[in-house]
């Protein structure tokens, strides 16, 4: 094994950033904005993750995958920490991640979260990721996971998940 001091923080970040979200495997944890920091302390790599919400069932899988990726890259001591503050927001998702969601058939969040910004904007329509129509309707507030809502497109009649703006 190689100690963490043989590699840079940037190298460790690059490795951790390749880990995919177990619930939406086209997104990396970096795309999702869950990967918050990577630090090297002596011979130990410390990775900090912020889950999409405090009860996120995918957090344990993400933690294990980060440890596996970094140990496979030669780091001999990896610690993954979780922080809930500040709370995760869809504002942290990358534009590349939002494009990947659309290509995967999930409508990405649009707009910015309203945290600390005064009045909350109302959403008029969610664009169908398959045909692009705005003639859609929410079928259920919760979709395949708690951070998504189930929608139906009235134009192409296809159901799809919409990643909620949080």
C-alpha positions in Angstrom: 0.0 0.0 0.0 1.0 3.6 -0.6 0.5 6.2 2.1 -1.7 9.2 1.5 1.3 11.5 1.6 2.5 10.0 -1.7 -0.6 11.5 -3.4 -2.1 15.0 -3.5 -5.5 16.1 -2.3 -6.5 16.8 -5.9 -5.6 13.2 -6.8 -7.7 11.8 -4.0 -10.6 14.2 -5.0 -10.4 12.9 -8.6 -10.6 9.3 -7.4 -13.5 10.0 -5.0 -15.3 12.0 -7.7 -15.6 8.9 -9.9 -18.0 7.1 -7.4 -21.5 6.9 -8.8 -24.8 7.5 -7.0 -26.3 4.0 -6.3 -29.8 5.3 -7.0 -29.0 7.2 -10.2 -25.9 5.5 -11.6 -25.4 8.0 -14.4 -24.5 10.6 -11.8 -21.2 10.7 -9.8 -21.3 12.0 -6.3 -19.5 15.1 -7.6 -22.3 15.6 -10.2 -24.8 15.4 -7.5 -22.9 17.8 -5.2 -22.8 15.2 -2.4 -18.9 15.1 -2.4 -18.1 18.1 -0.2 -14.4 17.9 0.6 -11.3 15.7 0.4 -8.4 16.3 2.8 -5.2 14.5 3.6 -4.2 14.4 7.2 -0.8 12.7 7.6 -1.3 9.2 6.0 -5.1 9.4 6.1 -7.6 10.6 3.4 -10.7 12.2 4.9 -13.7 12.5 2.6 -16.8 14.5 3.6 -20.2 13.8 2.1 -23.4 15.6 2.5 -26.4 13.4 1.8 -29.3 14.7 -0.2 -31.4 14.4 2.9 -30.6 13.1 6.4 -32.4 9.7 5.9 -30.8 9.0 2.5 -30.7 5.2 2.1 -27.9 5.4 -0.4 -25.4 7.1 2.0 -23.9 3.8 3.3 -23.3 2.5 -0.3 -21.7 5.8 -1.3 -19.5 5.7 1.8 -18.4 2.1 1.0 -17.8 2.9 -2.6 -15.6 5.9 -1.8 -13.5 3.7 0.6 -13.2 1.0 -2.1 -12.2 3.5 -4.8 -9.5 5.2 -2.8 -8.1 2.0 -1.3 -8.0 0.5 -4.9 -6.1 3.6 -5.9 -3.4 2.8 -3.3 -4.5 4.9 -0.3 -4.1 2.8 2.9 -6.2 4.8 5.3 -9.6 6.3 4.3 -12.2 7.9 6.5 -15.5 9.0 5.2 -17.4 11.6 7.3 -21.0 12.8 6.9 -22.1 16.3 7.5 -25.7 17.6 7.5 -24.8 21.3 7.7 -25.1 23.1 5.5 -28.0 21.0 4.2 -27.6 19.7 0.7 -29.4 21.6 -2.0 -30.0 20.9 -5.7 -28.1 24.1 -6.3 -25.0 22.0 -5.7 -25.7 19.7 -8.7 -23.4 20.4 -11.7 -24.8 21.4 -15.1 -23.2 18.2 -16.5 -25.1 16.2 -13.9 -28.4 17.9 -14.9 -27.7 17.0 -18.5 -27.0 13.4 -17.6 -30.3 13.2 -15.7 -32.2 14.4 -18.8 -30.4 11.8 -21.0 -31.2 9.2 -18.4 -34.9 10.1 -18.5 -35.2 12.0 -15.3 -36.3 15.7 -15.4 -33.6 17.6 -13.6 -34.3 20.3 -11.0 -34.8 23.7 -12.6 -34.4 27.0 -10.9 -32.6 27.7 -7.6 -33.7 26.6 -4.1 -35.6 29.3 -2.2 -33.5 28.9 1.0 -32.9 32.4 2.4 -34.1 34.1 -0.8 -37.5 35.4 0.2 -40.6 34.5 -1.8 -40.8 31.0 -3.3 -41.2 30.8 -7.0 -44.0 28.5 -8.1 -43.3 25.9 -10.8 -45.8 26.1 -13.7 -44.6 23.1 -15.7 -41.9 20.4 -15.7 -40.4 19.6 -19.1 -40.7 16.0 -20.2 -37.1 14.6 -20.6 -38.3 12.3 -23.4 -40.2 14.6 -25.8 -39.6 18.1 -24.3 -43.3 18.8 -23.8 -44.3 21.1 -21.0 -47.8 19.4 -20.9 -47.0 17.3 -17.8 -48.7 16.6 -14.6 -47.4 15.4 -11.2 -48.8 12.0 -10.4 -47.2 11.4 -7.0 -45.1 13.7 -4.8 -42.6 10.9 -4.3 -41.1 8.9 -7.2 -38.6 6.1 -7.2 -36.8 7.9 -4.3 -37.8 10.6 -1.9 -35.9 13.3 -3.7 -37.9 12.7 -6.9 -41.5 13.2 -7.8 -43.4 11.0 -10.3 -44.8 12.9 -13.4 -46.6 11.9 -16.5 -46.3 13.6 -19.9 -49.6 14.2 -21.5 -48.0 14.5 -25.0 -46.1 11.3 -25.2 -48.0 9.6 -22.3 -44.7 8.4 -20.7 -44.2 8.5 -16.9 -40.9 10.0 -15.6 -39.2 11.1 -12.4 -38.5 14.7 -11.7 -35.6 15.6 -9.4 -37.2 18.0 -6.9 -35.6 21.4 -6.2 -34.5 21.3 -2.6 
